[in-house]
Amino acid sequence: MAENRETIYICRCEEVTREEIEQAIRDGATTIAGVKKRTHAGMGLCQGRTCRKLIANMLACSRDPANILPSTFRPPVRTVRIDEIAQGDEE
């Protein structure tokens, strides 16, 4: 894909452009998960912390908000160190 100064990246981690997300929405994506499956937006290092709100806004602007399904994003309850997982449950 040829890049120019007009290219707008929505997901910087995965280098997904606004155009790619708009195409995913035209192809039938009605949720952030649907956009994610089609474009891999939100699958990078930040796990969607940067682009999730932008994608939700694009979905809301392109469709009747009553027809948009809620996001299934579930943040971790707390961070866990690898050695805690390796040791197992002490209870």
PDB file of N, CA, C and O in Angstrom:
ATOM      1  N   MET A   1       0.850  -1.176   0.000  1.00  0.00           N
ATOM      2  CA  MET A   1       0.000   0.000   0.000  1.00  0.00           C
ATOM      3  C   MET A   1       0.896   1.239   0.000  1.00  0.00           C
ATOM      4  O   MET A   1       1.782   1.366   0.845  1.00  0.00           O
ATOM      5  N   ALA A   2       0.670   2.133  -0.928  1.00  0.00           N
ATOM      6  CA  ALA A   2       1.452   3.363  -1.020  1.00  0.00           C
ATOM      7  C   ALA A   2       0.985   4.337   0.057  1.00  0.00           C
ATOM      8  O   ALA A   2      -0.211   4.600   0.188  1.00  0.00           O
ATOM      9  N   GLU A   3       1.927   4.865   0.822  1.00  0.00           N
ATOM     10  CA  GLU A   3       1.594   5.805   1.878  1.00  0.00           C
ATOM     11  C   GLU A   3       1.835   7.231   1.391  1.00  0.00           C
ATOM     12  O   GLU A   3       2.715   7.488   0.569  1.00  0.00           O
ATOM     13  N   ASN A   4       1.037   8.139   1.916  1.00  0.00           N
ATOM     14  CA  ASN A   4       1.231   9.552   1.641  1.00  0.00           C
ATOM     15  C   ASN A   4       0.955  10.327   2.920  1.00  0.00           C
ATOM     16  O   ASN A   4       0.685   9.733   3.964  1.00  0.00           O
ATOM     17  N   ARG A   5       1.020  11.635   2.841  1.00  0.00           N
ATOM     18  CA  ARG A   5       0.821  12.448   4.044  1.00  0.00           C
ATOM     19  C   ARG A   5      -0.615  12.389   4.542  1.00  0.00           C
ATOM     20  O   ARG A   5      -0.878  12.766   5.684  1.00  0.00           O
ATOM     21  N   GLU A   6      -1.545  11.930   3.726  1.00  0.00           N
ATOM     22  CA  GLU A   6      -2.949  11.863   4.104  1.00  0.00           C
ATOM     23  C   GLU A   6      -3.306  10.587   4.858  1.00  0.00           C
ATOM     24  O   GLU A   6      -4.428  10.462   5.349  1.00  0.00           O
ATOM     25  N   THR A   7      -2.382   9.643   4.960  1.00  0.00           N
ATOM     26  CA  THR A   7      -2.650   8.393   5.659  1.00  0.00           C
ATOM     27  C   THR A   7      -2.825   8.673   7.149  1.00  0.00           C
ATOM     28  O   THR A   7      -1.960   9.277   7.783  1.00  0.00           O
ATOM     29  N   ILE A   8      -3.951   8.230   7.697  1.00  0.00           N
ATOM     30  CA  ILE A   8      -4.232   8.413   9.113  1.00  0.00           C
ATOM     31  C   ILE A   8      -4.246   7.050   9.768  1.00  0.00           C
ATOM     32  O   ILE A   8      -5.041   6.186   9.397  1.00  0.00           O
ATOM     33  N   TYR A   9      -3.371   6.850  10.739  1.00  0.00           N
ATOM     34  CA  TYR A   9      -3.315   5.589  11.461  1.00  0.00           C
ATOM     35  C   TYR A   9      -4.189   5.690  12.701  1.00  0.00           C
ATOM     36  O   TYR A   9      -4.022   6.590  13.523  1.00  0.00           O
ATOM     37  N   ILE A  10      -5.114   4.762  12.821  1.00  0.00           N
ATOM     38  CA  ILE A  10      -5.959   4.691  14.005  1.00  0.00           C
ATOM     39  C   ILE A  10      -5.287   3.800  15.042  1.00  0.00           C
ATOM     40  O   ILE A  10      -5.210   4.158  16.217  1.00  0.00           O
ATOM     41  N   CYS A  11      -4.805   2.647  14.609  1.00  0.00           N
ATOM     42  CA  CYS A  11      -4.072   1.734  15.487  1.00  0.00           C
ATOM     43  C   CYS A  11      -2.601   1.813  15.101  1.00  0.00           C
ATOM     44  O   CYS A  11      -2.174   1.239  14.099  1.00  0.00           O
ATOM     45  N   ARG A  12      -1.839   2.530  15.908  1.00  0.00           N
ATOM     46  CA  ARG A  12      -0.419   2.710  15.597  1.00  0.00           C
ATOM     47  C   ARG A  12       0.377   1.434  15.824  1.00  0.00           C
ATOM     48  O   ARG A  12       1.337   1.164  15.102  1.00  0.00           O
ATOM     49  N   CYS A  13      -0.012   0.655  16.814  1.00  0.00           N
ATOM     50  CA  CYS A  13       0.743  -0.569  17.117  1.00  0.00           C
ATOM     51  C   CYS A  13       0.723  -1.544  15.940  1.00  0.00           C
ATOM     52  O   CYS A  13       1.747  -2.145  15.615  1.00  0.00           O
ATOM     53  N   GLU A  14      -0.425  -1.701  15.309  1.00  0.00           N
ATOM     54  CA  GLU A  14      -0.580  -2.640  14.199  1.00  0.00           C
ATOM     55  C   GLU A  14      -0.603  -1.942  12.838  1.00  0.00           C
ATOM     56  O   GLU A  14      -0.800  -2.585  11.807  1.00  0.00           O
ATOM     57  N   GLU A  15      -0.400  -0.628  12.844  1.00  0.00           N
ATOM     58  CA  GLU A  15      -0.379   0.178  11.621  1.00  0.00           C
ATOM     59  C   GLU A  15      -1.645  -0.001  10.780  1.00  0.00           C
ATOM     60  O   GLU A  15      -1.576  -0.202   9.567  1.00  0.00           O
ATOM     61  N   VAL A  16      -2.801   0.076  11.447  1.00  0.00           N
ATOM     62  CA  VAL A  16      -4.094  -0.028  10.772  1.00  0.00           C
ATOM     63  C   VAL A  16      -4.590   1.385  10.505  1.00  0.00           C
ATOM     64  O   VAL A  16      -4.648   2.218  11.409  1.00  0.00           O
ATOM     65  N   THR A  17      -4.946   1.643   9.249  1.00  0.00           N
ATOM     66  CA  THR A  17      -5.350   2.986   8.851  1.00  0.00           C
ATOM     67  C   THR A  17      -6.849   3.194   9.015  1.00  0.00           C
ATOM     68  O   THR A  17      -7.621   2.246   9.156  1.00  0.00           O
ATOM     69  N   ARG A  18      -7.227   4.450   8.992  1.00  0.00           N
ATOM     70  CA  ARG A  18      -8.646   4.824   9.048  1.00  0.00           C
ATOM     71  C   ARG A  18      -9.400   4.173   7.889  1.00  0.00           C
ATOM     72  O   ARG A  18     -10.509   3.668   8.062  1.00  0.00           O
ATOM     73  N   GLU A  19      -8.794   4.191   6.726  1.00  0.00           N
ATOM     74  CA  GLU A  19      -9.422   3.603   5.536  1.00  0.00           C
ATOM     75  C   GLU A  19      -9.706   2.115   5.745  1.00  0.00           C
ATOM     76  O   GLU A  19     -10.772   1.636   5.357  1.00  0.00           O
ATOM     77  N   GLU A  20      -8.777   1.380   6.348  1.00  0.00           N
ATOM     78  CA  GLU A  20      -8.968  -0.043   6.591  1.00  0.00           C
ATOM     79  C   GLU A  20     -10.112  -0.298   7.572  1.00  0.00           C
ATOM     80  O   GLU A  20     -10.882  -1.244   7.403  1.00  0.00           O
ATOM     81  N   ILE A  21     -10.219   0.541   8.589  1.00  0.00           N
ATOM     82  CA  ILE A  21     -11.300   0.388   9.558  1.00  0.00           C
ATOM     83  C   ILE A  21     -12.636   0.743   8.922  1.00  0.00           C
ATOM     84  O   ILE A  21     -13.633   0.058   9.152  1.00  0.00           O
ATOM     85  N   GLU A  22     -12.665   1.804   8.125  1.00  0.00           N
ATOM     86  CA  GLU A  22     -13.899   2.162   7.418  1.00  0.00           C
ATOM     87  C   GLU A  22     -14.340   1.032   6.492  1.00  0.00           C
ATOM     88  O   GLU A  22     -15.535   0.765   6.365  1.00  0.00           O
ATOM     89  N   GLN A  23     -13.384   0.367   5.848  1.00  0.00           N
ATOM     90  CA  GLN A  23     -13.721  -0.767   4.979  1.00  0.00           C
ATOM     91  C   GLN A  23     -14.286  -1.922   5.801  1.00  0.00           C
ATOM     92  O   GLN A  23     -15.238  -2.573   5.370  1.00  0.00           O
ATOM     93  N   ALA A  24     -13.727  -2.181   6.951  1.00  0.00           N
ATOM     94  CA  ALA A  24     -14.231  -3.249   7.817  1.00  0.00           C
ATOM     95  C   ALA A  24     -15.667  -2.962   8.247  1.00  0.00           C
ATOM     96  O   ALA A  24     -16.492  -3.873   8.317  1.00  0.00           O
ATOM     97  N   ILE A  25     -15.961  -1.705   8.533  1.00  0.00           N
ATOM     98  CA  ILE A  25     -17.321  -1.320   8.906  1.00  0.00           C
ATOM     99  C   ILE A  25     -18.263  -1.497   7.717  1.00  0.00           C
ATOM    100  O   ILE A  25     -19.382  -1.986   7.874  1.00  0.00           O
ATOM    101  N   ARG A  26     -17.809  -1.100   6.534  1.00  0.00           N
ATOM    102  CA  ARG A  26     -18.637  -1.298   5.326  1.00  0.00           C
ATOM    103  C   ARG A  26     -18.861  -2.784   5.062  1.00  0.00           C
ATOM    104  O   ARG A  26     -19.901  -3.175   4.534  1.00  0.00           O
ATOM    105  N   ASP A  27     -17.887  -3.606   5.428  1.00  0.00           N
ATOM    106  CA  ASP A  27     -17.998  -5.054   5.225  1.00  0.00           C
ATOM    107  C   ASP A  27     -18.874  -5.736   6.269  1.00  0.00           C
ATOM    108  O   ASP A  27     -19.096  -6.945   6.200  1.00  0.00           O
ATOM    109  N   GLY A  28     -19.372  -4.970   7.231  1.00  0.00           N
ATOM    110  CA  GLY A  28     -20.332  -5.529   8.187  1.00  0.00           C
ATOM    111  C   GLY A  28     -19.932  -5.550   9.638  1.00  0.00           C
ATOM    112  O   GLY A  28     -20.697  -6.049  10.463  1.00  0.00           O
ATOM    113  N   ALA A  29     -18.779  -5.036   9.995  1.00  0.00           N
ATOM    114  CA  ALA A  29     -18.379  -5.013  11.405  1.00  0.00           C
ATOM    115  C   ALA A  29     -19.303  -4.088  12.186  1.00  0.00           C
ATOM    116  O   ALA A  29     -19.497  -2.933  11.805  1.00  0.00           O
ATOM    117  N   THR A  30     -19.875  -4.594  13.282  1.00  0.00           N
ATOM    118  CA  THR A  30     -20.759  -3.777  14.110  1.00  0.00           C
ATOM    119  C   THR A  30     -20.244  -3.633  15.532  1.00  0.00           C
ATOM    120  O   THR A  30     -20.876  -2.980  16.362  1.00  0.00           O
ATOM    121  N   THR A  31     -19.101  -4.238  15.815  1.00  0.00           N
ATOM    122  CA  THR A  31     -18.491  -4.153  17.144  1.00  0.00           C
ATOM    123  C   THR A  31     -16.996  -3.907  16.997  1.00  0.00           C
ATOM    124  O   THR A  31     -16.418  -4.063  15.922  1.00  0.00           O
ATOM    125  N   ILE A  32     -16.400  -3.524  18.098  1.00  0.00           N
ATOM    126  CA  ILE A  32     -14.948  -3.360  18.109  1.00  0.00           C
ATOM    127  C   ILE A  32     -14.295  -4.711  17.820  1.00  0.00           C
ATOM    128  O   ILE A  32     -13.288  -4.776  17.115  1.00  0.00           O
ATOM    129  N   ALA A  33     -14.866  -5.784  18.361  1.00  0.00           N
ATOM    130  CA  ALA A  33     -14.329  -7.126  18.098  1.00  0.00           C
ATOM    131  C   ALA A  33     -14.421  -7.463  16.612  1.00  0.00           C
ATOM    132  O   ALA A  33     -13.520  -8.102  16.069  1.00  0.00           O
ATOM    133  N   GLY A  34     -15.497  -7.044  15.949  1.00  0.00           N
ATOM    134  CA  GLY A  34     -15.641  -7.293  14.518  1.00  0.00           C
ATOM    135  C   GLY A  34     -14.583  -6.567  13.706  1.00  0.00           C
ATOM    136  O   GLY A  34     -14.034  -7.118  12.752  1.00  0.00           O
ATOM    137  N   VAL A  35     -14.301  -5.335  14.089  1.00  0.00           N
ATOM    138  CA  VAL A  35     -13.241  -4.568  13.422  1.00  0.00           C
ATOM    139  C   VAL A  35     -11.896  -5.231  13.694  1.00  0.00           C
ATOM    140  O   VAL A  35     -11.058  -5.349  12.801  1.00  0.00           O
ATOM    141  N   LYS A  36     -11.701  -5.660  14.931  1.00  0.00           N
ATOM    142  CA  LYS A  36     -10.443  -6.301  15.333  1.00  0.00           C
ATOM    143  C   LYS A  36     -10.186  -7.566  14.516  1.00  0.00           C
ATOM    144  O   LYS A  36      -9.059  -7.807  14.084  1.00  0.00           O
ATOM    145  N   LYS A  37     -11.222  -8.373  14.303  1.00  0.00           N
ATOM    146  CA  LYS A  37     -11.070  -9.615  13.537  1.00  0.00           C
ATOM    147  C   LYS A  37     -10.714  -9.340  12.083  1.00  0.00           C
ATOM    148  O   LYS A  37      -9.969 -10.103  11.468  1.00  0.00           O
ATOM    149  N   ARG A  38     -11.242  -8.256  11.533  1.00  0.00           N
ATOM    150  CA  ARG A  38     -11.006  -7.956  10.127  1.00  0.00           C
ATOM    151  C   ARG A  38      -9.686  -7.223   9.881  1.00  0.00           C
ATOM    152  O   ARG A  38      -9.101  -7.349   8.805  1.00  0.00           O
ATOM    153  N   THR A  39      -9.209  -6.451  10.878  1.00  0.00           N
ATOM    154  CA  THR A  39      -8.056  -5.584  10.631  1.00  0.00           C
ATOM    155  C   THR A  39      -6.872  -5.814  11.579  1.00  0.00           C
ATOM    156  O   THR A  39      -5.761  -5.370  11.289  1.00  0.00           O
ATOM    157  N   HIS A  40      -7.089  -6.486  12.683  1.00  0.00           N
ATOM    158  CA  HIS A  40      -6.103  -6.676  13.753  1.00  0.00           C
ATOM    159  C   HIS A  40      -5.861  -5.402  14.559  1.00  0.00           C
ATOM    160  O   HIS A  40      -4.914  -5.340  15.343  1.00  0.00           O
ATOM    161  N   ALA A  41      -6.703  -4.387  14.376  1.00  0.00           N
ATOM    162  CA  ALA A  41      -6.595  -3.186  15.208  1.00  0.00           C
ATOM    163  C   ALA A  41      -6.870  -3.581  16.657  1.00  0.00           C
ATOM    164  O   ALA A  41      -7.802  -4.337  16.934  1.00  0.00           O
ATOM    165  N   GLY A  42      -6.070  -3.076  17.564  1.00  0.00           N
ATOM    166  CA  GLY A  42      -6.244  -3.379  18.973  1.00  0.00           C
ATOM    167  C   GLY A  42      -5.518  -4.624  19.433  1.00  0.00           C
ATOM    168  O   GLY A  42      -5.670  -5.036  20.583  1.00  0.00           O
ATOM    169  N   MET A  43      -4.733  -5.232  18.561  1.00  0.00           N
ATOM    170  CA  MET A  43      -4.025  -6.452  18.925  1.00  0.00           C
ATOM    171  C   MET A  43      -2.533  -6.218  19.155  1.00  0.00           C
ATOM    172  O   MET A  43      -1.775  -7.169  19.342  1.00  0.00           O
ATOM    173  N   GLY A  44      -2.122  -4.978  19.141  1.00  0.00           N
ATOM    174  CA  GLY A  44      -0.714  -4.652  19.297  1.00  0.00           C
ATOM    175  C   GLY A  44      -0.297  -4.550  20.749  1.00  0.00           C
ATOM    176  O   GLY A  44      -0.973  -5.049  21.649  1.00  0.00           O
ATOM    177  N   LEU A  45       0.818  -3.899  20.955  1.00  0.00           N
ATOM    178  CA  LEU A  45       1.428  -3.784  22.273  1.00  0.00           C
ATOM    179  C   LEU A  45       0.490  -3.169  23.311  1.00  0.00           C
ATOM    180  O   LEU A  45       0.480  -3.613  24.460  1.00  0.00           O
ATOM    181  N   CYS A  46      -0.292  -2.168  22.939  1.00  0.00           N
ATOM    182  CA  CYS A  46      -1.152  -1.493  23.928  1.00  0.00           C
ATOM    183  C   CYS A  46      -2.490  -2.197  24.111  1.00  0.00           C
ATOM    184  O   CYS A  46      -3.275  -1.809  24.976  1.00  0.00           O
ATOM    185  N   GLN A  47      -2.764  -3.233  23.308  1.00  0.00           N
ATOM    186  CA  GLN A  47      -4.004  -4.011  23.410  1.00  0.00           C
ATOM    187  C   GLN A  47      -5.266  -3.146  23.308  1.00  0.00           C
ATOM    188  O   GLN A  47      -6.259  -3.398  23.991  1.00  0.00           O
ATOM    189  N   GLY A  48      -5.213  -2.134  22.454  1.00  0.00           N
ATOM    190  CA  GLY A  48      -6.391  -1.317  22.184  1.00  0.00           C
ATOM    191  C   GLY A  48      -6.603  -0.141  23.109  1.00  0.00           C
ATOM    192  O   GLY A  48      -7.600   0.569  22.971  1.00  0.00           O
ATOM    193  N   ARG A  49      -5.716   0.086  24.031  1.00  0.00           N
ATOM    194  CA  ARG A  49      -5.902   1.215  24.949  1.00  0.00           C
ATOM    195  C   ARG A  49      -5.896   2.547  24.214  1.00  0.00           C
ATOM    196  O   ARG A  49      -6.539   3.503  24.648  1.00  0.00           O
ATOM    197  N   THR A  50      -5.173   2.612  23.104  1.00  0.00           N
ATOM    198  CA  THR A  50      -5.095   3.856  22.343  1.00  0.00           C
ATOM    199  C   THR A  50      -6.200   3.952  21.303  1.00  0.00           C
ATOM    200  O   THR A  50      -6.803   5.014  21.145  1.00  0.00           O
ATOM    201  N   CYS A  51      -6.474   2.878  20.597  1.00  0.00           N
ATOM    202  CA  CYS A  51      -7.371   2.950  19.440  1.00  0.00           C
ATOM    203  C   CYS A  51      -8.817   2.547  19.717  1.00  0.00           C
ATOM    204  O   CYS A  51      -9.695   2.858  18.912  1.00  0.00           O
ATOM    205  N   ARG A  52      -9.089   1.879  20.809  1.00  0.00           N
ATOM    206  CA  ARG A  52     -10.441   1.365  21.069  1.00  0.00           C
ATOM    207  C   ARG A  52     -11.499   2.470  21.034  1.00  0.00           C
ATOM    208  O   ARG A  52     -12.560   2.292  20.437  1.00  0.00           O
ATOM    209  N   LYS A  53     -11.217   3.598  21.665  1.00  0.00           N
ATOM    210  CA  LYS A  53     -12.195   4.698  21.683  1.00  0.00           C
ATOM    211  C   LYS A  53     -12.381   5.293  20.292  1.00  0.00           C
ATOM    212  O   LYS A  53     -13.494   5.668  19.923  1.00  0.00           O
ATOM    213  N   LEU A  54     -11.307   5.384  19.522  1.00  0.00           N
ATOM    214  CA  LEU A  54     -11.412   5.906  18.161  1.00  0.00           C
ATOM    215  C   LEU A  54     -12.268   4.995  17.289  1.00  0.00           C
ATOM    216  O   LEU A  54     -13.093   5.467  16.507  1.00  0.00           O
ATOM    217  N   ILE A  55     -12.067   3.694  17.428  1.00  0.00           N
ATOM    218  CA  ILE A  55     -12.848   2.734  16.653  1.00  0.00           C
ATOM    219  C   ILE A  55     -14.319   2.784  17.072  1.00  0.00           C
ATOM    220  O   ILE A  55     -15.208   2.747  16.222  1.00  0.00           O
ATOM    221  N   ALA A  56     -14.575   2.868  18.372  1.00  0.00           N
ATOM    222  CA  ALA A  56     -15.959   2.957  18.855  1.00  0.00           C
ATOM    223  C   ALA A  56     -16.638   4.200  18.297  1.00  0.00           C
ATOM    224  O   ALA A  56     -17.809   4.148  17.922  1.00  0.00           O
ATOM    225  N   ASN A  57     -15.925   5.306  18.238  1.00  0.00           N
ATOM    226  CA  ASN A  57     -16.474   6.534  17.684  1.00  0.00           C
ATOM    227  C   ASN A  57     -16.774   6.379  16.196  1.00  0.00           C
ATOM    228  O   ASN A  57     -17.804   6.849  15.714  1.00  0.00           O
ATOM    229  N   MET A  58     -15.871   5.718  15.469  1.00  0.00           N
ATOM    230  CA  MET A  58     -16.099   5.495  14.037  1.00  0.00           C
ATOM    231  C   MET A  58     -17.334   4.617  13.827  1.00  0.00           C
ATOM    232  O   MET A  58     -18.118   4.863  12.910  1.00  0.00           O
ATOM    233  N   LEU A  59     -17.509   3.604  14.662  1.00  0.00           N
ATOM    234  CA  LEU A  59     -18.698   2.750  14.569  1.00  0.00           C
ATOM    235  C   LEU A  59     -19.960   3.555  14.845  1.00  0.00           C
ATOM    236  O   LEU A  59     -20.953   3.423  14.129  1.00  0.00           O
ATOM    237  N   ALA A  60     -19.925   4.388  15.882  1.00  0.00           N
ATOM    238  CA  ALA A  60     -21.098   5.184  16.257  1.00  0.00           C
ATOM    239  C   ALA A  60     -21.475   6.179  15.165  1.00  0.00           C
ATOM    240  O   ALA A  60     -22.657   6.434  14.936  1.00  0.00           O
ATOM    241  N   CYS A  61     -20.483   6.733  14.500  1.00  0.00           N
ATOM    242  CA  CYS A  61     -20.760   7.715  13.448  1.00  0.00           C
ATOM    243  C   CYS A  61     -21.260   7.067  12.158  1.00  0.00           C
ATOM    244  O   CYS A  61     -21.926   7.719  11.354  1.00  0.00           O
ATOM    245  N   SER A  62     -20.944   5.797  11.959  1.00  0.00           N
ATOM    246  CA  SER A  62     -21.282   5.152  10.689  1.00  0.00           C
ATOM    247  C   SER A  62     -22.577   4.362  10.739  1.00  0.00           C
ATOM    248  O   SER A  62     -23.106   3.988   9.693  1.00  0.00           O
ATOM    249  N   ARG A  63     -23.093   4.104  11.907  1.00  0.00           N
ATOM    250  CA  ARG A  63     -24.289   3.274  12.042  1.00  0.00           C
ATOM    251  C   ARG A  63     -25.267   3.913  13.020  1.00  0.00           C
ATOM    252  O   ARG A  63     -24.923   4.838  13.757  1.00  0.00           O
ATOM    253  N   ASP A  64     -26.479   3.402  13.009  1.00  0.00           N
ATOM    254  CA  ASP A  64     -27.470   3.798  14.000  1.00  0.00           C
ATOM    255  C   ASP A  64     -26.974   3.291  15.352  1.00  0.00           C
ATOM    256  O   ASP A  64     -26.801   2.083  15.515  1.00  0.00           O
ATOM    257  N   PRO A  65     -26.740   4.167  16.323  1.00  0.00           N
ATOM    258  CA  PRO A  65     -26.187   3.732  17.614  1.00  0.00           C
ATOM    259  C   PRO A  65     -27.009   2.638  18.289  1.00  0.00           C
ATOM    260  O   PRO A  65     -26.466   1.866  19.080  1.00  0.00           O
ATOM    261  N   ALA A  66     -28.297   2.556  17.996  1.00  0.00           N
ATOM    262  CA  ALA A  66     -29.135   1.513  18.594  1.00  0.00           C
ATOM    263  C   ALA A  66     -28.768   0.130  18.066  1.00  0.00           C
ATOM    264  O   ALA A  66     -29.073  -0.875  18.708  1.00  0.00           O
ATOM    265  N   ASN A  67     -28.117   0.065  16.900  1.00  0.00           N
ATOM    266  CA  ASN A  67     -27.753  -1.214  16.301  1.00  0.00           C
ATOM    267  C   ASN A  67     -26.319  -1.628  16.571  1.00  0.00           C
ATOM    268  O   ASN A  67     -25.863  -2.638  16.036  1.00  0.00           O
ATOM    269  N   ILE A  68     -25.600  -0.876  17.383  1.00  0.00           N
ATOM    270  CA  ILE A  68     -24.210  -1.205  17.696  1.00  0.00           C
ATOM    271  C   ILE A  68     -24.187  -2.011  18.985  1.00  0.00           C
ATOM    272  O   ILE A  68     -24.719  -1.584  20.009  1.00  0.00           O
ATOM    273  N   LEU A  69     -23.568  -3.176  18.920  1.00  0.00           N
ATOM    274  CA  LEU A  69     -23.473  -4.035  20.091  1.00  0.00           C
ATOM    275  C   LEU A  69     -22.388  -3.517  21.024  1.00  0.00           C
ATOM    276  O   LEU A  69     -21.394  -2.955  20.564  1.00  0.00           O
ATOM    277  N   PRO A  70     -22.570  -3.702  22.341  1.00  0.00           N
ATOM    278  CA  PRO A  70     -21.553  -3.223  23.284  1.00  0.00           C
ATOM    279  C   PRO A  70     -20.243  -3.996  23.136  1.00  0.00           C
ATOM    280  O   PRO A  70     -20.214  -5.135  22.670  1.00  0.00           O
ATOM    281  N   SER A  71     -19.185  -3.347  23.543  1.00  0.00           N
ATOM    282  CA  SER A  71     -17.861  -3.953  23.478  1.00  0.00           C
ATOM    283  C   SER A  71     -17.752  -5.089  24.476  1.00  0.00           C
ATOM    284  O   SER A  71     -18.372  -5.050  25.539  1.00  0.00           O
ATOM    285  N   THR A  72     -16.966  -6.101  24.138  1.00  0.00           N
ATOM    286  CA  THR A  72     -16.734  -7.221  25.052  1.00  0.00           C
ATOM    287  C   THR A  72     -15.349  -7.131  25.682  1.00  0.00           C
ATOM    288  O   THR A  72     -14.832  -8.125  26.193  1.00  0.00           O
ATOM    289  N   PHE A  73     -14.752  -5.953  25.648  1.00  0.00           N
ATOM    290  CA  PHE A  73     -13.418  -5.755  26.203  1.00  0.00           C
ATOM    291  C   PHE A  73     -13.452  -6.014  27.702  1.00  0.00           C
ATOM    292  O   PHE A  73     -14.302  -5.487  28.420  1.00  0.00           O
ATOM    293  N   ARG A  74     -12.526  -6.825  28.156  1.00  0.00           N
ATOM    294  CA  ARG A  74     -12.414  -7.117  29.580  1.00  0.00           C
ATOM    295  C   ARG A  74     -10.976  -6.893  30.012  1.00  0.00           C
ATOM    296  O   ARG A  74     -10.109  -7.722  29.738  1.00  0.00           O
ATOM    297  N   PRO A  75     -10.718  -5.785  30.683  1.00  0.00           N
ATOM    298  CA  PRO A  75      -9.345  -5.538  31.132  1.00  0.00           C
ATOM    299  C   PRO A  75      -8.966  -6.519  32.239  1.00  0.00           C
ATOM    300  O   PRO A  75      -9.844  -7.049  32.920  1.00  0.00           O
ATOM    301  N   PRO A  76      -7.696  -6.761  32.422  1.00  0.00           N
ATOM    302  CA  PRO A  76      -7.296  -7.659  33.509  1.00  0.00           C
ATOM    303  C   PRO A  76      -7.677  -7.060  34.857  1.00  0.00           C
ATOM    304  O   PRO A  76      -7.671  -5.842  35.037  1.00  0.00           O
ATOM    305  N   VAL A  77      -8.007  -7.929  35.792  1.00  0.00           N
ATOM    306  CA  VAL A  77      -8.387  -7.473  37.128  1.00  0.00           C
ATOM    307  C   VAL A  77      -7.189  -6.841  37.820  1.00  0.00           C
ATOM    308  O   VAL A  77      -7.310  -5.794  38.455  1.00  0.00           O
ATOM    309  N   ARG A  78      -6.060  -7.468  37.696  1.00  0.00           N
ATOM    310  CA  ARG A  78      -4.812  -6.914  38.234  1.00  0.00           C
ATOM    311  C   ARG A  78      -3.661  -7.547  37.476  1.00  0.00           C
ATOM    312  O   ARG A  78      -3.813  -8.605  36.866  1.00  0.00           O
ATOM    313  N   THR A  79      -2.533  -6.907  37.518  1.00  0.00           N
ATOM    314  CA  THR A  79      -1.360  -7.492  36.872  1.00  0.00           C
ATOM    315  C   THR A  79      -0.878  -8.681  37.687  1.00  0.00           C
ATOM    316  O   THR A  79      -0.988  -8.695  38.913  1.00  0.00           O
ATOM    317  N   VAL A  80      -0.352  -9.666  37.000  1.00  0.00           N
ATOM    318  CA  VAL A  80       0.136 -10.870  37.655  1.00  0.00           C
ATOM    319  C   VAL A  80       1.545 -11.144  37.157  1.00  0.00           C
ATOM    320  O   VAL A  80       1.812 -11.107  35.956  1.00  0.00           O
ATOM    321  N   ARG A  81       2.433 -11.416  38.087  1.00  0.00           N
ATOM    322  CA  ARG A  81       3.804 -11.770  37.710  1.00  0.00           C
ATOM    323  C   ARG A  81       3.842 -13.239  37.315  1.00  0.00           C
ATOM    324  O   ARG A  81       3.073 -14.052  37.828  1.00  0.00           O
ATOM    325  N   ILE A  82       4.740 -13.569  36.404  1.00  0.00           N
ATOM    326  CA  ILE A  82       4.876 -14.938  35.917  1.00  0.00           C
ATOM    327  C   ILE A  82       5.165 -15.911  37.057  1.00  0.00           C
ATOM    328  O   ILE A  82       4.636 -17.022  37.069  1.00  0.00           O
ATOM    329  N   ASP A  83       6.002 -15.503  38.019  1.00  0.00           N
ATOM    330  CA  ASP A  83       6.322 -16.431  39.110  1.00  0.00           C
ATOM    331  C   ASP A  83       5.100 -16.733  39.978  1.00  0.00           C
ATOM    332  O   ASP A  83       5.031 -17.802  40.583  1.00  0.00           O
ATOM    333  N   GLU A  84       4.138 -15.815  40.051  1.00  0.00           N
ATOM    334  CA  GLU A  84       2.897 -16.083  40.785  1.00  0.00           C
ATOM    335  C   GLU A  84       2.099 -17.172  40.077  1.00  0.00           C
ATOM    336  O   GLU A  84       1.510 -18.032  40.732  1.00  0.00           O
ATOM    337  N   ILE A  85       2.074 -17.143  38.761  1.00  0.00           N
ATOM    338  CA  ILE A  85       1.355 -18.153  37.998  1.00  0.00           C
ATOM    339  C   ILE A  85       2.065 -19.502  38.134  1.00  0.00           C
ATOM    340  O   ILE A  85       1.416 -20.535  38.291  1.00  0.00           O
ATOM    341  N   ALA A  86       3.392 -19.488  38.073  1.00  0.00           N
ATOM    342  CA  ALA A  86       4.161 -20.716  38.151  1.00  0.00           C
ATOM    343  C   ALA A  86       4.013 -21.399  39.509  1.00  0.00           C
ATOM    344  O   ALA A  86       4.013 -22.627  39.591  1.00  0.00           O
ATOM    345  N   GLN A  87       3.885 -20.600  40.581  1.00  0.00           N
ATOM    346  CA  GLN A  87       3.756 -21.172  41.921  1.00  0.00           C
ATOM    347  C   GLN A  87       2.372 -21.782  42.148  1.00  0.00           C
ATOM    348  O   GLN A  87       2.219 -22.673  42.984  1.00  0.00           O
ATOM    349  N   GLY A  88       1.396 -21.324  41.432  1.00  0.00           N
ATOM    350  CA  GLY A  88       0.043 -21.872  41.589  1.00  0.00           C
ATOM    351  C   GLY A  88      -0.712 -21.211  42.721  1.00  0.00           C
ATOM    352  O   GLY A  88      -0.243 -20.249  43.330  1.00  0.00           O
ATOM    353  N   ASP A  89      -1.871 -21.738  42.987  1.00  0.00           N
ATOM    354  CA  ASP A  89      -2.751 -21.190  44.021  1.00  0.00           C
ATOM    355  C   ASP A  89      -2.371 -21.752  45.377  1.00  0.00           C
ATOM    356  O   ASP A  89      -2.305 -22.968  45.557  1.00  0.00           O
ATOM    357  N   GLU A  90      -2.124 -20.875  46.322  1.00  0.00           N
ATOM    358  CA  GLU A  90      -1.714 -21.278  47.668  1.00  0.00           C
ATOM    359  C   GLU A  90      -2.905 -21.627  48.555  1.00  0.00           C
ATOM    360  O   GLU A  90      -2.718 -22.212  49.622  1.00  0.00           O
ATOM    361  N   GLU A  91      -4.105 -21.289  48.147  1.00  0.00           N
ATOM    362  CA  GLU A  91      -5.290 -21.470  49.023  1.00  0.00           C
ATOM    363  C   GLU A  91      -5.786 -22.869  49.036  1.00  0.00           C
ATOM    364  O   GLU A  91      -6.765 -23.170  49.719  1.00  0.00           O
TER     365      GLU A  91
END
